[in-house]
Amino acid sequence: MSKVMIHPAAYENLRQAIDRVFELFPIPMRNRNVLIKPNVLRASEAREGIVTHPAVLRAVVEKVQTLKPASLVVGDNPGLFGYGDNEECFRITGLMEAAGGHYQNIGNDSVKMDFNPEFMPAVSVSKMAMDADIIISLPKFKTHGLTVISGAIKNSYGLLPGAQKAKLHKAAGNAERFHELLVDVFRLRVPDLFIVDAIVGMEGNGPASPDLREIGLILASDNAVAVDAVIATMMGCDPARLRFLRKAKEAGLGDYDIGSIDVVGELKKLSGFKLPPLSGEATLGNEAMQQMIHTRTLLRPQVDADLCTSCETCIDVCAVSALSMSDELPRVDADTCISCFCCQEMCPTKAITLK
């Protein structure tokens, strides 16, 4: 039986809640490599409630430090509006400072992995995630216009660098297939612990809605399906109606039946919580959003000849060998490129732009 913790908390005082997480879900971390992955959708201020709050990240970092890991990295690959701006997103949100010197740009290096050919035959995944012994995922308690909730499973979408996320959105084509795709991404590297920032949540048409909700809780689990089921239930949504949870259960990743979950704390439905349409039409029917996704899929790296030193770093880091030298400049094969943009992240002279 999976366990989910529900614990009162405030941003000003998180110690008791975070200590309780690690009591209920003890994971040996001494001499192991740990990655902490917050939800960093885009550059925004903490008060907007769009990203994992810096106070939550800071509290988790401080706790993990006491457990003596061999290494500790904090990182994420931002969403649609933040491609190629990982460091700027962390700086503006306050998460760079909250990382306590442990931030690293996990978009700098990636590994190619086989994927579901119905969507894409291969994807590029941040190498630091695949190399980590332990991943701690810090989702935000939010709604999402396409998946209804943006919780533990959805947070793993950020392990994919660059605009391949937009390419997958487009390849899915409809909400049901995107739900299934999310689980395929999640299974590439299932995190070990999930700590959800539900102190201030988001309702309405997330994941960047102005409709914030004071909730005052930290949720935690070592099972993503269970904690997402609790999030859905609190929002007033039957977890069984969410295709990504049904697929995750079919894949043996956990059970969304609340009766099968050991809830430590008080599980209460939030009165009058505003949900987006369950069909995904809030995103699929939004012409401007669909055009933005399409435009992002067309982005490709281009080289500024005045800045390029022909060091070939971009060629070395390309997971799919889409770059090669021509006339002393790197050139991209647009058909081979999977839009992970590791080349742009790694370029030492910032000679690569996205066009």
Secondary structure as the mmCIF struct_conf table of DSSP 4:
data_model
#
loop_
_struct_conf.conf_type_id
_struct_conf.id
_struct_conf.beg_label_comp_id
_struct_conf.beg_label_asym_id
_struct_conf.beg_label_seq_id
_struct_conf.end_label_comp_id
_struct_conf.end_label_asym_id
_struct_conf.end_label_seq_id
STRN STRN1 SER A 2 PRO A 8
STRN STRN2 ALA A 10 ALA A 10
TURN_TY1_P TURN_TY1_P1 TYR A 11 GLU A 12
STRN STRN3 ASN A 13 ASN A 13
HELX_RH_AL_P HELX_RH_AL_P1 ARG A 15 LEU A 24
BEND BEND1 PHE A 25 PHE A 25
TURN_TY1_P TURN_TY1_P2 ARG A 30 ASN A 31
STRN STRN4 ASN A 33 PRO A 38
BEND BEND2 ARG A 42 ALA A 43
HELX_RH_3T_P HELX_RH_3T_P1 ALA A 46 GLU A 48
BEND BEND3 ILE A 50 VAL A 51
HELX_RH_AL_P HELX_RH_AL_P2 PRO A 54 GLN A 65
TURN_TY1_P TURN_TY1_P3 THR A 66 LEU A 67
BEND BEND4 ALA A 70 ALA A 70
STRN STRN5 SER A 71 VAL A 74
TURN_TY1_P TURN_TY1_P4 LEU A 80 PHE A 81
TURN_TY1_P TURN_TY1_P5 TYR A 83 GLY A 84
HELX_RH_AL_P HELX_RH_AL_P3 ASN A 86 THR A 93
TURN_TY1_P TURN_TY1_P6 GLY A 94 GLY A 94
HELX_RH_AL_P HELX_RH_AL_P4 LEU A 95 ALA A 98
TURN_TY1_P TURN_TY1_P7 ALA A 99 GLY A 101
STRN STRN6 TYR A 103 TYR A 103
TURN_TY1_P TURN_TY1_P8 ILE A 106 GLY A 107
BEND BEND5 ASN A 108 ASN A 108
STRN STRN7 SER A 110 ASP A 114
TURN_TY1_P TURN_TY1_P9 PRO A 117 PHE A 119
BEND BEND6 PRO A 121 PRO A 121
STRN STRN8 ALA A 122 SER A 126
HELX_RH_AL_P HELX_RH_AL_P5 LYS A 127 ASP A 131
BEND BEND7 ASP A 133 ASP A 133
STRN STRN9 ILE A 134 LEU A 138
STRN STRN10 LYS A 140 LYS A 140
STRN STRN11 LYS A 142 HIS A 144
TURN_TY1_P TURN_TY1_P10 GLY A 145 THR A 147
STRN STRN12 VAL A 148 SER A 150
BEND BEND8 GLY A 151 GLY A 151
HELX_RH_AL_P HELX_RH_AL_P6 ALA A 152 ASN A 155
HELX_RH_3T_P HELX_RH_3T_P2 SER A 156 LEU A 159
BEND BEND9 LEU A 160 LEU A 160
TURN_TY1_P TURN_TY1_P11 GLY A 162 ALA A 163
HELX_RH_AL_P HELX_RH_AL_P7 GLN A 164 ALA A 172
BEND BEND10 ASN A 174 ASN A 174
HELX_RH_AL_P HELX_RH_AL_P8 ALA A 175 PHE A 186
TURN_TY1_P TURN_TY1_P12 ARG A 187 LEU A 188
BEND BEND11 ARG A 189 ARG A 189
BEND BEND12 ASP A 192 ASP A 192
STRN STRN13 LEU A 193 MET A 202
BEND BEND13 GLY A 204 ASN A 205
BEND BEND14 PRO A 207 ALA A 208
BEND BEND15 PRO A 210 PRO A 210
STRN STRN14 LEU A 212 SER A 221
BEND BEND16 ASP A 222 ASP A 222
HELX_RH_AL_P HELX_RH_AL_P9 ALA A 224 MET A 235
TURN_TY1_P TURN_TY1_P13 GLY A 236 GLY A 236
HELX_RH_3T_P HELX_RH_3T_P3 PRO A 239 ARG A 241
HELX_RH_AL_P HELX_RH_AL_P10 ARG A 243 GLU A 250
TURN_TY1_P TURN_TY1_P14 ALA A 251 GLY A 252
BEND BEND17 LEU A 253 LEU A 253
HELX_RH_3T_P HELX_RH_3T_P4 ILE A 258 SER A 260
STRN STRN15 ILE A 261 VAL A 264
BEND BEND18 GLY A 265 GLY A 265
HELX_LH_PP_P HELX_LH_PP_P1 LYS A 269 LEU A 270
TURN_TY1_P TURN_TY1_P15 SER A 271 GLY A 272
TURN_TY1_P TURN_TY1_P16 LEU A 278 SER A 279
BEND BEND19 GLY A 280 GLY A 280
HELX_RH_AL_P HELX_RH_AL_P11 GLU A 281 LEU A 284
TURN_TY1_P TURN_TY1_P17 GLY A 285 GLY A 285
HELX_RH_AL_P HELX_RH_AL_P12 GLU A 287 THR A 297
TURN_TY1_P TURN_TY1_P18 LEU A 298 LEU A 298
STRN STRN16 PRO A 301 VAL A 303
TURN_TY1_P TURN_TY1_P19 ALA A 305 LEU A 307
HELX_RH_AL_P HELX_RH_AL_P13 THR A 313 VAL A 317
TURN_TY1_P TURN_TY1_P20 ALA A 319 VAL A 320
STRN STRN17 LEU A 323 SER A 326
TURN_TY1_P TURN_TY1_P21 ASP A 327 GLU A 328
STRN STRN18 LEU A 329 VAL A 332
TURN_TY1_P TURN_TY1_P22 ALA A 334 THR A 336
BEND BEND20 SER A 339 SER A 339
HELX_RH_AL_P HELX_RH_AL_P14 CYS A 342 MET A 346
TURN_TY1_P TURN_TY1_P23 PRO A 348 THR A 349
STRN STRN19 ILE A 352 LEU A 354
#
